[in-house]
Amino acid sequence: MLKFTQRHLLSNTVGVWWKNRLEKCGLATITSVPKPKQDRHVQSDIYSKPILCTPVPGPKSINKLHELNKFQNADAVTFFVDYKHSKGNYVVDVDGNVILDLFMQISSLPLGYNHPSLIKALYSPENMDVLINRPNLGSFPPDDFTDRLKRTLLAVAPPGLHQVYTFGCGSCANEFALKMAWQTYRTNQRKGRPPSQDELTSCILNKTPGCQPYTVLSFNGATHGRTLGVLACSHNRWNVKLDSPIMDWPVVEFPLIKYPYDQHAQVNRFEENKTLEEVEKQVWTYNKNEKPVTAIIVEPIQGEGGDRRASAAFYAQLQQICKQNGALFIVDEVQTGVGGTGKFWAHEHWQLNEPPDIVTFAKKMLQGGFYYKDEIRCMEAGRIYNTWNGDPGKLVSLEAVIDVIKENDLLSQVQQVGEKLLFGMMEIQEQFSQILHSARGQGTFCAIDVVDQETRDAIIQRLRNVGKYMSLMAEV
């Protein structure tokens, strides 16, 4: 199946857009590219609709792409952006095209482009010192760092989690989460004893007993990052993994769910139980072969893997399997965090009896990091550490984002807009049932399946040519 998706937090236009624009444009044929318009309106403070001057990408983007390609492989570039004139839900490219952006820099802009609250925060003189002098937070945090953590990361922490580390990106967050899982597992094995001298010296040379053959279980279709450890937990695109050495870690098929979930409840429960049985089998097998499974890592929604999701009961049972085997339950909220599903954290929809052991974040949180339980806190300094350990300048922006979300009750808005969006998608799906199916979503984190790649690519390109940019996901 081939999928495209919308994952923007704050767009208040997407529900109307899905219904009106797709019906007006039609899905059966490909329309011609609109003729260039003379009036670009790029100086306007507010855009109310797309404005196209050229095909997308336009000639200026293409020329810049050729230039960039001299220094690096730039084949993944879609178009070059005029960020100065991009506003709200609309991105402006260097050719002057004003495009409704339903992708938001791979789901990483929480408030759209150039939100006035972020501009005000970043221009504030009281924030200049941390913006100019990026500190090593692990050793030399600024004087207001603790207070800023309380106003930002701890103010929106997942229920039951009170500890937090920050890093640069989502890959870093997940990488260090795995490291904490290994440390926790070994610490529990030592039962209060300090590491032996043999462990301290052998680990330097990648030898046992200091370095153990620990493993992490992940799911086919998952994306947890592109650094070496989390690369072994990512399973959806060949260009991410080809030619990389990978550890022998267990991988289980994610449940093959049919949507809407409730209309296929019996079949879906069977698929989920089959997956859970395989998880238990793989954990038992690796533990028996002295390659202990120290953690299970899972996304609430497999975004890059095709917007696949399972029931709350499925994730609750995964957590129980972890508890029964002394493994940590790691929930990767890099893409799903910060309200896109209608709750600040997507795993809140599961209503677990206790919080996950670790919840990782990045993207719309504007930096990477993870929350974790008090009992797995690392006791030795420097074990979860790097040069910057995050960026207090990003906390400046995050504080403004959190204030806007709370002051405008944006989580409620996401729920309302999401209902309209999903309703519109289902109407379109019914109207074009020969090419669209399986509309699904939580909040504005919505997706629909397209019958084949040719049709999907035609829809995406034609939407782009009428000023709508959205993402396409993996083939699964």
ZAMARGU-4260 file (C-alpha; in steps of 0.2 Angstrom, whole numbers, plus 5000, padded with zeros to 4 digits):
<rodrens>
0) 5000/5000/5000 | 5005/5018/4997 | 5001/5032/5009 | 5001/5050/5010 | 4998/5060/5026
5) 4995/5076/5035 | 5003/5079/5052 | 5003/5098/5056 | 4998/5103/5073 | 4989/5120/5070
10) 4982/5121/5053 | 4964/5127/5054 | 4961/5125/5036 | 4965/5107/5032 | 4947/5100/5035
15) 4939/5112/5022 | 4954/5110/5011 | 4952/5091/5010 | 4934/5092/5004 | 4934/5107/4993
20) 4951/5106/4984 | 4951/5088/4980 | 4933/5088/4974 | 4936/5104/4963 | 4952/5097/4956
25) 4946/5079/4954 | 4957/5064/4956 | 4955/5055/4940 | 4965/5066/4929 | 4980/5077/4930
30) 4978/5095/4927 | 4990/5107/4919 | 5002/5118/4929 | 4994/5135/4932 | 5000/5149/4922
35) 5012/5161/4931 | 5004/5176/4940 | 5012/5193/4941 | 5006/5198/4958 | 5016/5187/4970
40) 5009/5195/4986 | 5025/5189/4996 | 5025/5205/5006 | 5008/5201/5014 | 5008/5198/5032
45) 4994/5185/5031 | 4990/5173/5017 | 4973/5166/5015 | 4976/5155/5000 | 4990/5148/4989
50) 4997/5159/4975 | 5007/5151/4961 | 5019/5160/4950 | 5028/5145/4942 | 5028/5127/4942
55) 5034/5119/4958 | 5049/5118/4959 | 5052/5134/4949 | 5066/5140/4939 | 5075/5149/4953
60) 5074/5133/4964 | 5080/5123/4950 | 5095/5134/4947 | 5100/5134/4966 | 5098/5115/4966
65) 5111/5114/4952 | 5123/5125/4962 | 5120/5115/4978 | 5123/5098/4969 | 5141/5104/4965
70) 5145/5102/4983 | 5133/5088/4989 | 5120/5076/4983 | 5105/5087/4983 | 5093/5075/4975
75) 5081/5075/4990 | 5078/5094/4989 | 5060/5099/4984 | 5062/5117/4982 | 5072/5132/4990
80) 5062/5142/5003 | 5061/5161/5006 | 5059/5159/5025 | 5058/5178/5028 | 5041/5179/5019
85) 5034/5162/5024 | 5019/5165/5036 | 5008/5153/5047 | 5003/5138/5037 | 5010/5145/5021
90) 5028/5142/5015 | 5035/5154/5001 | 5048/5147/4989 | 5061/5157/4981 | 5051/5159/4965
95) 5037/5168/4975 | 5025/5153/4976 | 5014/5154/4991 | 5011/5135/4996 | 4999/5128/5009
100) 5011/5117/5019 | 5004/5102/5027 | 5021/5094/5031 | 5029/5108/5041 | 5047/5103/5039
105) 5044/5085/5043 | 5032/5089/5057 | 5045/5100/5066 | 5036/5117/5066 | 5024/5118/5080
110) 5016/5135/5076 | 5020/5136/5058 | 5031/5149/5050 | 5037/5166/5058 | 5024/5165/5073
115) 5025/5182/5081 | 5027/5175/5099 | 5043/5166/5093 | 5050/5181/5085 | 5047/5191/5100
120) 5055/5179/5111 | 5071/5177/5100 | 5073/5196/5099 | 5071/5199/5118 | 5087/5206/5125
125) 5086/5195/5140 | 5088/5179/5129 | 5103/5185/5119 | 5116/5178/5130 | 5110/5160/5128
130) 5107/5162/5109 | 5125/5169/5107 | 5134/5159/5119 | 5128/5141/5117 | 5134/5132/5133
135) 5139/5115/5138 | 5124/5111/5148 | 5131/5096/5156 | 5145/5106/5164 | 5141/5124/5163
140) 5123/5128/5162 | 5117/5146/5163 | 5110/5153/5179 | 5092/5152/5174 | 5093/5134/5167
145) 5083/5126/5181 | 5069/5138/5181 | 5068/5137/5162 | 5067/5118/5163 | 5052/5120/5175
150) 5043/5132/5163 | 5046/5122/5148 | 5050/5103/5148 | 5044/5099/5165 | 5028/5109/5163
155) 5023/5098/5149 | 5031/5081/5155 | 5021/5065/5152 | 5011/5061/5167 | 5021/5052/5180
160) 5039/5057/5173 | 5049/5070/5182 | 5067/5067/5175 | 5073/5074/5159 | 5088/5075/5148
165) 5090/5086/5132 | 5100/5083/5116 | 5101/5090/5099 | 5090/5079/5089 | 5078/5064/5088
170) 5092/5051/5084 | 5102/5057/5099 | 5087/5056/5110 | 5084/5038/5105 | 5102/5033/5105
175) 5104/5039/5123 | 5088/5031/5128 | 5095/5014/5122 | 5111/5018/5132 | 5101/5021/5147
180) 5092/5005/5145 | 5108/4995/5144 | 5115/5004/5159 | 5099/5001/5169 | 5099/4982/5165
185) 5117/4980/5170 | 5114/4990/5186 | 5100/4979/5191 | 5111/4964/5188 | 5124/4971/5199
190) 5111/4972/5213 | 5119/4988/5221 | 5137/4983/5218 | 5149/4995/5209 | 5156/4990/5192
195) 5171/4979/5194 | 5189/4984/5189 | 5188/4971/5175 | 5172/4979/5168 | 5180/4996/5169
200) 5195/4991/5159 | 5187/4979/5147 | 5174/4991/5141 | 5187/5002/5134 | 5192/4988/5121
205) 5174/4983/5117 | 5176/4967/5127 | 5166/4958/5140 | 5162/4959/5154 | 5162/4978/5152
210) 5153/4978/5136 | 5138/4965/5135 | 5129/4958/5120 | 5113/4967/5124 | 5099/4969/5112
215) 5084/4980/5109 | 5067/4974/5101 | 5059/4985/5087 | 5046/4983/5074 | 5046/4982/5055
220) 5041/4999/5048 | 5048/5009/5062 | 5059/5024/5061 | 5070/5029/5076 | 5084/5038/5069
225) 5099/5036/5058 | 5114/5034/5070 | 5121/5017/5072 | 5111/5010/5087 | 5094/5017/5082
230) 5098/5012/5064 | 5097/4994/5070 | 5079/4998/5076 | 5073/5007/5060 | 5066/4996/5046
235) 5057/5005/5032 | 5069/5012/5019 | 5084/5004/5010 | 5093/5021/5008 | 5094/5024/5026
240) 5102/5007/5030 | 5111/5001/5015 | 5130/4996/5018 | 5129/5000/5036 | 5135/4987/5049
245) 5120/4982/5060 | 5119/4973/5076 | 5109/4956/5077 | 5094/4963/5086 | 5076/4956/5086
250) 5063/4963/5074 | 5045/4959/5074 | 5031/4963/5061 | 5020/4977/5067 | 5002/4972/5067
255) 4993/4973/5050 | 4978/4983/5055 | 4963/4987/5045 | 4954/5004/5046 | 4943/5009/5054
260) 4949/4999/5068 | 4932/4996/5076 | 4924/4989/5060 | 4938/4976/5059 | 4940/4973/5078
265) 4940/4954/5078 | 4953/4953/5064 | 4964/4967/5071 | 4964/4959/5088 | 4970/4943/5080
270) 4984/4952/5071 | 4989/4961/5087 | 4989/4945/5097 | 5000/4937/5084 | 5012/4951/5085
275) 5012/4950/5104 | 5016/4931/5104 | 5030/4934/5092 | 5037/4948/5104 | 5037/4936/5118
280) 5045/4922/5107 | 5059/4934/5102 | 5062/4940/5119 | 5063/4922/5126 | 5075/4917/5112
285) 5087/4931/5113 | 5087/4930/5132 | 5091/4911/5131 | 5105/4914/5119 | 5113/4926/5131
290) 5108/4942/5121 | 5096/4949/5133 | 5083/4961/5127 | 5085/4976/5137 | 5071/4987/5130
295) 5057/4987/5117 | 5055/5003/5108 | 5039/5008/5099 | 5031/5023/5091 | 5013/5027/5095
300) 5010/5029/5076 | 5023/5023/5063 | 5024/5039/5054 | 5038/5036/5041 | 5032/5018/5040
305) 5015/5022/5033 | 5005/5029/5048 | 5002/5013/5055 | 4994/5012/5073 | 4987/4999/5084
310) 4975/4998/5099 | 4978/5005/5117 | 4977/4987/5123 | 4991/4982/5112 | 5003/4995/5119
315) 4998/4991/5137 | 5002/4972/5134 | 5019/4977/5126 | 5023/4986/5142 | 5018/4971/5153
320) 5030/4960/5142 | 5044/4972/5146 | 5040/4972/5165 | 5040/4953/5165 | 5057/4952/5157
325) 5066/4966/5165 | 5067/4977/5149 | 5063/4995/5148 | 5047/5001/5138 | 5053/5015/5127
330) 5040/5026/5118 | 5047/5036/5104 | 5037/5052/5103 | 5049/5061/5091 | 5035/5063/5078
335) 5019/5061/5088 | 5023/5073/5103 | 5017/5091/5105 | 4999/5089/5102 | 4996/5083/5084
340) 4985/5069/5090 | 4974/5080/5101 | 4984/5076/5117 | 5001/5083/5121 | 5009/5066/5120
345) 5001/5052/5109 | 5004/5039/5122 | 4991/5047/5134 | 4978/5040/5123 | 4983/5023/5129
350) 4978/5027/5147 | 4992/5015/5154 | 4992/5010/5172 | 5009/5018/5174 | 5020/5028/5163
355) 5032/5021/5150 | 5050/5020/5157 | 5057/5032/5144 | 5048/5044/5132 | 5059/5052/5119
360) 5055/5068/5110 | 5062/5080/5096 | 5054/5089/5081 | 5040/5100/5087 | 5049/5101/5104
365) 5063/5110/5095 | 5076/5099/5102 | 5079/5081/5106 | 5078/5073/5123 | 5069/5061/5134
370) 5059/5059/5150 | 5062/5044/5161 | 5057/5037/5178 | 5065/5042/5194 | 5071/5024/5197
375) 5081/5022/5182 | 5091/5038/5185 | 5109/5036/5181 | 5120/5038/5197 | 5137/5041/5188
380) 5141/5058/5181 | 5145/5059/5162 | 5137/5043/5156 | 5123/5052/5148 | 5132/5067/5141
385) 5139/5076/5126 | 5146/5093/5121 | 5130/5103/5122 | 5117/5091/5130 | 5104/5101/5121
390) 5102/5120/5118 | 5095/5133/5130 | 5091/5144/5115 | 5078/5131/5109 | 5070/5132/5127
395) 5067/5150/5123 | 5057/5146/5108 | 5049/5131/5117 | 5043/5142/5131 | 5034/5153/5118
400) 5027/5138/5110 | 5020/5131/5126 | 5012/5148/5131 | 5003/5149/5114 | 4997/5131/5115
405) 4990/5134/5133 | 4983/5152/5130 | 4974/5147/5114 | 4968/5130/5120 | 4976/5123/5104
410) 4974/5105/5109 | 4955/5107/5109 | 4957/5115/5092 | 4967/5101/5086 | 4954/5089/5091
415) 4940/5099/5083 | 4950/5102/5066 | 4955/5083/5066 | 4937/5078/5067 | 4933/5089/5052
420) 4948/5083/5043 | 4945/5065/5045 | 4927/5067/5041 | 4932/5075/5025 | 4944/5062/5021
425) 4931/5048/5023 | 4919/5058/5012 | 4932/5059/4998 | 4937/5041/5001 | 4919/5036/4998
430) 4918/5046/4983 | 4934/5040/4975 | 4934/5022/4983 | 4942/5015/4967 | 4959/5024/4972
435) 4957/5029/4991 | 4954/5018/5006 | 4959/5016/5025 | 4957/5035/5030 | 4962/5036/5049
440) 4968/5048/5061 | 4970/5055/5079 | 4969/5074/5079 | 4977/5081/5064 | 4989/5066/5063
445) 4979/5059/5048 | 4983/5047/5033 | 4974/5039/5019 | 4980/5025/5008 | 4981/5026/4989
450) 4979/5011/4977 | 4996/5012/4969 | 5012/5022/4967 | 5007/5030/4950 | 4991/5036/4957
455) 4999/5042/4973 | 5013/5052/4965 | 5000/5060/4952 | 4989/5066/4967 | 5004/5073/4976
460) 5011/5081/4961 | 4995/5089/4956 | 4992/5095/4973 | 5009/5103/4973 | 5004/5112/4956
465) 4989/5120/4964 | 4999/5126/4979 | 4996/5112/4992 | 5011/5102/4999 | 5009/5086/5009
470) 5020/5071/5012 | 5020/5053/5006 | 5025/5039/5017 | 5033/5022/5015 | 5026/5008/5004
475) 5021/4994/5016
</rodrens>
